[in-house]
């Protein structure tokens, strides 16, 4: 509504001389009339589903308070959600309002609103999730315990909580001193009516605002992110030793120790997140960027992982899922941001698993057994050993066409040039010869079958 009356040609300011014209007086009288109110409910720019009183549409200059109105909406919505926490739509609408508040991301009331919502509504729930209800007097265990056990509710809540923490992180990073001067729109000489007055609710939130520590909000965000991905509190505790100091009333305002350098648990959490991202991107026919793992990469940097690790592991996982075609261009353009040794080593093992599966399948088919006899026995044994080494795990490798596999082998061979020693390069070349032989032989067999028909 606020955006509509800022842009509509029908909106005007009723207390100015321009608002005293006959047509404008009629418009205001009609908008106040209970009998004719519906006729002016949708001036240009106002959506048809709005049920707001049309009179507000004519208070044009009050549109300068859009972000403050959104802050109030967010506070009201999160309060309603606190009364009916099962209704996640209220929390979702609150997040939407906070995105509008962020448009004035340099003003105190933006951070004050975010902190109030985090401290009063979201933080206590996260504290109960991580440590139980014994120190969380703000919540009713009877109400929230069944919700926390509901997987769908828990996933939505952690996602919304992470978004709020992300907004706080963005504010702190853009305003490191957290000392900003709000635009003074209340004391300017103006003919506006009703006159604008400073909001006591937002002013009270600003007055009690304390400096947020960047180290703390980042740590909270990392924990929220890793919990969203794994929901494994024991793994998170191992990866973040200072976990017990988080999610208390004053934790956001206290300095936190740095996270220990890369550990096995931290890498495991990152790997799990990457697998989840790869699975969620399966509906995209073409992926030409790493946007879907950008937040994973940020957490990886906090864990002091090599910045190239996340991108490398994501491409490996996509290949493991048989999505070579989707990332073909991305692999070609990303050579400089990959850990080549890791990529080549892992993808080579996946290729071995694929070729071994193809060879085993051909051996079971009488018509194609002659194809297998053309292959080098030593290389086939090596392929089998490599395949069995990785397929003893829980990994599942999606079957793909022999043409796609051969194309990937050629790309890996090109990347491995001048990178590996002669023995490793020879192994990759052997894979290339096997796939080429298989591809050629299968095509010949198919042509013979067609001719026989």
C-alpha positions as CSV (number, residue, x, y, z in Angstrom):
1,X,0.0,0.0,0.0
2,X,2.7,2.5,0.9
3,X,4.5,1.8,-2.4
4,X,1.3,2.3,-4.3
5,X,0.4,5.7,-3.0
6,X,4.0,6.9,-3.5
7,X,3.8,6.2,-7.2
8,X,0.1,6.7,-8.1
9,X,-1.1,9.8,-10.0
10,X,-4.3,9.7,-7.9
11,X,-2.6,10.2,-4.6
12,X,-2.4,13.7,-3.1
13,X,-1.8,15.5,0.2
14,X,-5.2,16.7,1.6
15,X,-3.9,19.5,3.9
16,X,-2.2,21.5,1.2
17,X,-3.9,24.1,-1.1
18,X,-3.8,21.5,-3.9
19,X,-5.8,19.2,-1.7
20,X,-8.6,21.8,-1.4
21,X,-9.8,21.5,-5.0
22,X,-13.4,20.4,-5.5
23,X,-12.4,17.1,-7.1
24,X,-10.0,16.2,-4.2
25,X,-12.6,17.2,-1.6
26,X,-15.1,14.9,-3.3
27,X,-12.6,12.1,-3.4
28,X,-11.9,12.4,0.4
29,X,-15.6,12.5,1.2
30,X,-16.4,9.5,-0.9
31,X,-13.5,7.5,0.6
32,X,-14.9,8.3,4.1
33,X,-18.4,7.3,3.1
34,X,-19.5,3.9,4.2
35,X,-21.9,3.6,1.3
36,X,-19.5,4.5,-1.5
37,X,-16.2,3.4,0.1
38,X,-15.8,0.5,-2.2
39,X,-15.8,2.7,-5.3
40,X,-12.4,4.2,-4.4
41,X,-10.9,1.2,-2.8
42,X,-8.5,0.5,-5.7
43,X,-6.9,3.7,-7.1
44,X,-4.2,3.1,-9.7
45,X,-1.3,1.3,-8.2
46,X,-3.3,-0.4,-5.4
47,X,-3.7,-4.1,-5.7
48,X,-7.2,-5.5,-5.9
49,X,-6.9,-7.6,-2.8
50,X,-6.2,-4.7,-0.5
51,X,-8.6,-4.1,2.4
52,X,-6.9,-1.0,3.7
53,X,-9.1,2.1,4.3
54,X,-8.8,4.2,1.1
55,X,-8.4,7.4,3.1
56,X,-4.8,6.4,3.9
57,X,-4.1,6.4,0.1
58,X,-4.4,10.1,0.1
59,X,-1.8,10.8,2.8
60,X,0.9,10.7,0.2
61,X,3.8,12.3,2.1
62,X,3.5,9.7,4.9
63,X,5.0,7.2,2.5
64,X,8.3,8.4,3.7
65,X,7.7,6.3,6.8
66,X,7.4,3.0,4.8
67,X,10.2,1.3,6.6
68,X,8.9,2.3,10.0
69,X,5.5,1.0,9.2
70,X,7.1,-2.2,8.1
71,X,9.0,-2.4,11.4
72,X,5.7,-2.2,13.2
73,X,4.2,-4.9,11.0
74,X,7.1,-7.1,11.8
75,X,6.8,-6.6,15.5
76,X,3.1,-7.2,15.4
77,X,3.4,-10.3,13.3
78,X,6.1,-11.9,15.4
79,X,4.0,-11.2,18.5
80,X,1.1,-13.0,16.9
81,X,3.4,-15.8,16.0
82,X,4.6,-16.0,19.6
83,X,0.9,-16.6,20.6
84,X,0.3,-19.2,17.9
85,X,3.8,-20.6,17.1
86,X,2.4,-23.4,15.0
87,X,1.4,-20.9,12.4
88,X,4.7,-20.4,10.5
89,X,3.0,-18.2,7.9
90,X,3.0,-15.4,10.5
91,X,6.8,-15.7,11.0
92,X,7.3,-15.8,7.2
93,X,5.2,-12.6,6.8
94,X,7.4,-11.1,9.6
95,X,10.5,-11.9,7.6
96,X,9.0,-10.2,4.5
97,X,8.4,-7.0,6.5
98,X,11.9,-7.1,7.8
99,X,13.2,-7.2,4.3
100,X,11.4,-3.8,3.7
101,X,13.0,-2.5,7.0
102,X,16.4,-3.4,5.6
103,X,15.9,-0.7,2.9
104,X,17.1,1.7,5.6
105,X,20.0,-0.5,6.7
106,X,22.0,2.4,8.0
107,X,19.4,3.5,10.6
108,X,19.3,2.5,14.3
109,X,15.7,1.4,14.3
110,X,16.5,-1.3,11.6
111,X,19.0,-3.0,13.9
112,X,16.8,-2.4,17.0
113,X,13.8,-4.1,15.3
114,X,16.0,-7.1,14.3
115,X,17.5,-7.4,17.8
116,X,14.1,-7.2,19.5
117,X,12.6,-10.0,17.3
118,X,15.7,-12.1,17.8
119,X,16.0,-11.6,21.5
120,X,12.3,-11.9,22.4
121,X,11.0,-14.6,20.0
122,X,13.6,-16.5,18.1
123,X,16.5,-16.8,20.4
124,X,14.6,-18.5,23.3
125,X,13.3,-21.2,20.8
126,X,16.8,-21.9,19.5
127,X,18.1,-22.0,23.1
128,X,15.5,-24.7,23.9
129,X,16.4,-26.6,20.7
130,X,20.1,-26.7,21.5
131,X,20.1,-27.0,25.3
132,X,16.6,-27.9,26.5
133,X,13.9,-26.0,28.3
134,X,15.3,-25.8,31.8
135,X,16.9,-22.3,31.4
136,X,14.2,-20.9,29.0
137,X,11.6,-19.3,31.1
138,X,10.1,-17.4,28.1
139,X,8.6,-20.6,26.6
140,X,6.0,-23.1,27.5
141,X,7.5,-26.5,27.1
142,X,4.1,-28.0,26.7
143,X,3.5,-25.8,23.6
144,X,6.9,-25.8,22.0
145,X,8.2,-29.3,22.6
146,X,5.8,-31.0,20.2
147,X,6.6,-28.3,17.6
148,X,10.3,-28.9,17.9
149,X,9.8,-32.6,17.4
150,X,7.9,-31.8,14.1
151,X,10.5,-32.0,11.4
152,X,8.6,-29.8,9.0
153,X,8.1,-27.0,11.6
154,X,11.7,-27.3,12.8
155,X,13.1,-26.9,9.3
156,X,11.0,-23.8,8.6
157,X,11.9,-22.3,11.9
158,X,15.7,-22.8,11.6
159,X,15.6,-21.3,8.0
160,X,13.7,-18.2,9.2
161,X,16.1,-17.8,12.2
162,X,19.1,-18.0,10.0
163,X,17.6,-15.3,7.7
164,X,17.2,-13.0,10.7
165,X,20.8,-13.6,11.8
166,X,21.9,-13.0,8.3
167,X,20.2,-9.6,8.3
168,X,21.9,-8.7,11.6
169,X,25.2,-9.8,10.2
170,X,24.7,-7.7,7.1
171,X,23.9,-4.6,9.2
172,X,27.0,-5.1,11.5
173,X,29.3,-5.6,8.5
174,X,28.0,-2.5,6.7
175,X,28.0,-0.4,9.9
176,X,31.1,-1.6,11.9
177,X,30.9,1.2,14.4
178,X,27.1,0.8,14.7
179,X,26.9,4.6,15.1
180,X,24.5,6.1,12.6
181,X,22.3,9.1,12.5
182,X,18.7,8.4,11.6
183,X,17.2,10.8,9.1
184,X,15.3,13.4,11.0
185,X,11.8,13.4,9.4
186,X,10.0,14.5,12.6
187,X,11.3,18.1,13.1
188,X,11.4,19.4,9.6
189,X,9.1,22.3,8.7
190,X,6.2,20.6,7.0
191,X,2.5,21.2,6.4
192,X,1.8,17.5,6.7
193,X,-1.3,16.5,8.6
194,X,-1.6,14.5,10.7
195,X,1.8,15.7,11.8
196,X,4.6,13.1,12.0
197,X,5.7,12.3,15.5
198,X,8.6,10.2,16.7
199,X,7.4,6.6,17.3
200,X,7.7,5.8,21.1
201,X,7.9,2.1,20.4
202,X,10.8,2.2,18.0
203,X,12.5,5.0,20.0
204,X,12.3,2.7,23.1
205,X,13.9,-0.2,21.2
206,X,16.7,2.1,19.9
207,X,17.3,3.5,23.4
208,X,18.0,0.0,24.9
209,X,20.1,-1.1,21.9
210,X,23.5,-2.5,22.8
211,X,26.5,-2.9,20.5
212,X,26.4,-6.3,18.7
213,X,29.7,-8.1,18.5
214,X,30.5,-9.2,15.0
215,X,32.3,-12.3,16.2
216,X,29.3,-13.4,18.1
217,X,26.6,-12.9,15.5
218,X,28.8,-14.7,13.0
219,X,29.2,-17.7,15.3
220,X,25.4,-17.7,15.9
221,X,24.8,-17.7,12.2
222,X,27.3,-20.5,11.6
223,X,25.6,-22.7,14.2
224,X,22.1,-21.9,12.8
225,X,23.3,-22.8,9.3
226,X,25.0,-26.1,10.3
227,X,22.0,-27.1,12.4
228,X,19.7,-26.4,9.5
229,X,21.8,-28.7,7.4
230,X,22.5,-31.5,9.8
231,X,20.4,-31.1,12.9
232,X,23.2,-33.0,14.6
233,X,24.0,-31.1,17.9
234,X,26.9,-33.4,18.8
235,X,28.7,-32.7,15.5
236,X,28.1,-29.0,15.9
237,X,29.4,-29.1,19.4
238,X,32.6,-30.7,18.2
239,X,33.0,-28.3,15.4
240,X,32.2,-25.2,17.5
241,X,33.7,-25.7,21.0
242,X,32.1,-22.4,22.3
243,X,28.6,-23.6,21.5
244,X,27.5,-23.6,25.2
245,X,28.1,-19.8,25.3
246,X,25.6,-19.1,22.5
247,X,21.9,-18.3,22.5
248,X,21.8,-16.8,26.0
249,X,20.2,-13.4,26.7
250,X,23.6,-11.6,26.4
251,X,25.5,-13.8,24.0
252,X,25.0,-11.6,21.0
253,X,26.7,-8.7,22.8
254,X,29.7,-10.6,24.0
255,X,32.9,-11.3,22.2
256,X,33.4,-14.9,21.2
257,X,36.7,-16.8,20.7
258,X,37.7,-17.6,17.2
259,X,36.7,-21.0,15.8
260,X,39.5,-23.6,15.9
261,X,41.2,-24.2,12.5
262,X,39.7,-26.8,10.2
263,X,38.7,-30.1,11.9
264,X,37.3,-33.4,10.7
265,X,33.9,-32.4,12.2
266,X,33.8,-29.1,10.5
267,X,34.7,-30.6,7.1
268,X,32.0,-33.2,7.6
269,X,29.3,-30.5,8.3
270,X,30.4,-28.6,5.1
271,X,30.3,-31.9,3.0
272,X,26.8,-32.6,4.3
273,X,25.6,-29.1,3.4
274,X,27.1,-29.5,-0.1
275,X,25.4,-32.8,-0.7
276,X,22.0,-31.2,0.3
277,X,22.6,-28.2,-2.1
278,X,23.5,-30.6,-5.0
279,X,20.3,-32.6,-4.4
280,X,18.2,-29.5,-4.3
281,X,19.6,-28.2,-7.5
282,X,18.6,-31.3,-9.4
283,X,15.7,-29.6,-11.1
284,X,17.9,-27.1,-12.9
285,X,18.8,-28.2,-16.4
286,X,21.8,-25.9,-16.6
287,X,23.9,-24.6,-13.7
288,X,26.4,-21.9,-14.7
289,X,27.3,-20.4,-11.3
290,X,28.0,-21.3,-7.6
291,X,25.2,-19.2,-6.1
292,X,23.5,-22.2,-4.4
293,X,26.6,-22.9,-2.3
294,X,27.6,-19.3,-1.5
295,X,26.4,-19.5,2.1
296,X,28.2,-22.8,2.5
297,X,31.4,-21.2,1.3
298,X,31.0,-18.4,3.8
299,X,30.7,-20.9,6.6
300,X,33.7,-22.8,5.2
301,X,35.8,-19.7,5.3
302,X,34.8,-19.2,9.0
303,X,36.1,-22.8,9.5
304,X,39.3,-21.7,7.7
305,X,38.8,-24.1,4.9
306,X,40.4,-23.5,1.6
307,X,38.0,-21.1,-0.3
308,X,38.3,-23.5,-3.3
309,X,37.1,-26.5,-1.4
310,X,33.4,-25.8,-1.4
311,X,33.3,-25.2,-5.2
312,X,35.4,-28.3,-5.9
313,X,33.3,-30.5,-3.6
314,X,30.1,-29.2,-5.1
315,X,31.1,-30.1,-8.7
316,X,32.3,-33.6,-7.5
317,X,28.9,-34.2,-5.8
318,X,27.0,-33.1,-9.0
319,X,29.1,-35.6,-11.0
320,X,28.5,-38.3,-8.4
321,X,24.8,-37.7,-8.9
322,X,25.2,-38.0,-12.7
323,X,24.5,-34.3,-13.4
324,X,27.5,-33.9,-15.7
325,X,25.5,-32.2,-18.5
326,X,24.1,-29.6,-16.1
327,X,27.5,-28.4,-15.0
328,X,29.5,-29.0,-18.2
329,X,30.1,-25.3,-18.9
330,X,30.6,-24.5,-15.3
331,X,33.4,-27.1,-15.0
332,X,35.1,-25.6,-18.1
333,X,35.0,-22.1,-16.7
334,X,36.0,-22.9,-13.1
335,X,39.4,-24.4,-13.6
336,X,41.1,-21.6,-11.8
337,X,38.9,-21.8,-8.6
338,X,39.1,-25.5,-8.1
339,X,41.5,-27.7,-6.1
340,X,42.6,-29.6,-9.2
341,X,44.3,-32.5,-7.4
342,X,41.1,-33.2,-5.3
343,X,38.8,-32.8,-8.3
344,X,40.8,-35.1,-10.5
345,X,41.4,-37.7,-7.8
346,X,37.7,-37.9,-6.7
347,X,36.3,-37.7,-10.3
348,X,38.7,-40.4,-11.5
349,X,37.3,-42.8,-8.8
350,X,33.7,-41.9,-9.9
351,X,34.7,-42.7,-13.5
352,X,36.1,-46.0,-12.4
353,X,32.9,-46.9,-10.7
354,X,30.9,-46.0,-13.8
355,X,33.1,-47.9,-16.2
356,X,33.1,-51.0,-13.9
357,X,29.3,-50.9,-13.8
358,X,29.2,-50.7,-17.6
359,X,31.7,-53.5,-18.0
360,X,29.8,-55.7,-15.5
361,X,26.6,-55.0,-17.3
362,X,28.0,-55.9,-20.7
363,X,29.4,-59.2,-19.4
364,X,26.0,-60.2,-18.2
365,X,24.6,-59.7,-21.7
366,X,25.6,-62.5,-24.2
367,X,25.4,-60.2,-27.2
368,X,28.1,-57.8,-25.8
369,X,30.5,-60.2,-24.2
370,X,32.8,-59.9,-27.2
371,X,33.0,-56.2,-26.5
372,X,34.5,-56.8,-23.1
373,X,37.1,-59.2,-24.5
374,X,38.7,-56.3,-26.4
375,X,39.7,-54.5,-23.2
376,X,43.1,-54.6,-21.5
377,X,42.8,-57.0,-18.6
378,X,45.2,-55.2,-16.3
379,X,43.4,-51.9,-16.7
380,X,40.0,-53.6,-16.1
381,X,41.4,-55.0,-12.9
382,X,42.6,-51.6,-11.8
383,X,39.3,-50.0,-12.6
384,X,37.5,-52.7,-10.6
385,X,39.8,-52.1,-7.6
386,X,39.2,-48.4,-7.7
387,X,35.5,-48.9,-8.0
388,X,35.3,-51.4,-5.1
389,X,37.3,-49.0,-2.9
390,X,34.7,-46.3,-3.0
391,X,31.5,-48.3,-3.5
392,X,32.0,-50.1,-0.2
393,X,30.8,-46.8,1.4
394,X,27.2,-45.7,1.4
395,X,27.7,-43.6,-1.8
396,X,25.2,-44.2,-4.6
397,X,26.5,-43.4,-8.1
398,X,23.8,-42.5,-10.6
399,X,24.1,-44.5,-13.9
400,X,24.9,-42.2,-16.9
401,X,25.4,-42.9,-20.6
402,X,28.8,-44.1,-21.9
403,X,29.0,-41.1,-24.2
404,X,28.7,-38.7,-21.2
405,X,31.3,-40.7,-19.2
406,X,33.7,-40.6,-22.1
407,X,33.3,-36.8,-22.5
408,X,34.1,-36.3,-18.8
409,X,37.1,-38.5,-19.0
410,X,38.5,-36.4,-21.9
411,X,37.9,-33.2,-19.8
412,X,39.7,-34.8,-16.8
413,X,42.6,-35.9,-19.0
414,X,43.0,-32.3,-20.2
415,X,43.0,-30.9,-16.7
416,X,45.5,-33.5,-15.6
417,X,48.1,-32.6,-18.2
418,X,51.3,-31.2,-16.5
419,X,49.6,-31.6,-13.1
420,X,50.1,-35.3,-12.2
421,X,53.1,-37.5,-12.4
422,X,53.6,-39.9,-15.2
423,X,52.0,-42.9,-13.4
424,X,48.8,-41.0,-12.5
425,X,48.5,-39.5,-16.0
426,X,49.0,-42.9,-17.5
427,X,46.1,-44.2,-15.4
428,X,43.8,-41.5,-16.7
429,X,44.9,-42.2,-20.2
430,X,44.1,-45.9,-19.7
431,X,40.5,-44.9,-18.7
432,X,40.3,-42.9,-21.8
433,X,41.3,-45.9,-23.9
434,X,38.8,-48.1,-22.2
435,X,35.9,-45.8,-22.6
436,X,36.8,-45.1,-26.2
437,X,37.1,-48.8,-27.0
438,X,33.8,-49.5,-25.3
439,X,32.0,-46.7,-27.1
440,X,33.4,-47.8,-30.5
441,X,32.6,-51.5,-29.9
442,X,29.1,-50.9,-28.7
443,X,28.3,-48.7,-31.7
444,X,29.6,-51.4,-34.0
445,X,27.5,-54.0,-32.3
446,X,24.4,-51.8,-32.6
447,X,25.1,-51.2,-36.3
448,X,25.4,-55.0,-36.8
449,X,22.1,-55.6,-35.0
450,X,20.4,-53.0,-37.2
451,X,21.7,-54.6,-40.4
452,X,20.6,-58.0,-39.2
453,X,17.1,-56.7,-38.8
